[in-house]
Amino acid sequence: MIPLAALTLTAALFTAAPASADASPVCPDRMLTLRAEASAADPGVVRVSVTYHGTRACTVARIPTVTFQDLDGSAQPVPAGPTGRYRLAPGDTAYATVRTVADPADAQARRVDALAVSADPSHWGRAFTAAGLGAGDTIQVWEPVTSWWQPSATAADRALGVR
């Protein structure tokens, strides 16, 4: 026989969580513009942004998905944390900073021709070539990290300690 306390705890674990204060839907991919640009000052940094062109508030994933051509995995979030949502009002732009490689001289760094950014895992996102980013012929990648979406480029840089 299962004790009543165990049944109560189990029921609590499987009860739907209350709706968040922002129950906005996922932003439609077609209403988003993704941009990316390599940092002129630091070859291991790429700045990305997403702008929402809709008429009602919506959300994207709290952390952009950044993947690199022919490499497994994606840039890891800094700080690490649970998945969540980032709210965009009409006309809002959110910013993230990606460090693709900590040390460009690192012998373990891989070189790729492109990276892809998605504002939400349910979206295809957009690919950016190294040349299109202004990064030269290749993008160096080793243990990449990304900030969470931030309200400004400065805040996104600060989140990764980029100047």
BELJOCOR-V465761 format. One line per field, one symbol per residue. psi: psi as a letter, one per 40 degrees, with the letter a starting at -180 (. if undefined). A space follows every 50 residues. Layout:
# BELJOCOR-V465761
psi=???
This chain:
# BELJOCOR-V465761
psi=hhiddddddddddehhiiiidgfiihhhdeeihhiihihddheehhhiih hheaeiiaiiidhihhihheiiaihiihiiiiiaihhhiheihiiihhhd hdheehdehihieiiihheheeidahihidddefeadihhhhfiiiiiii eidddddddefi.
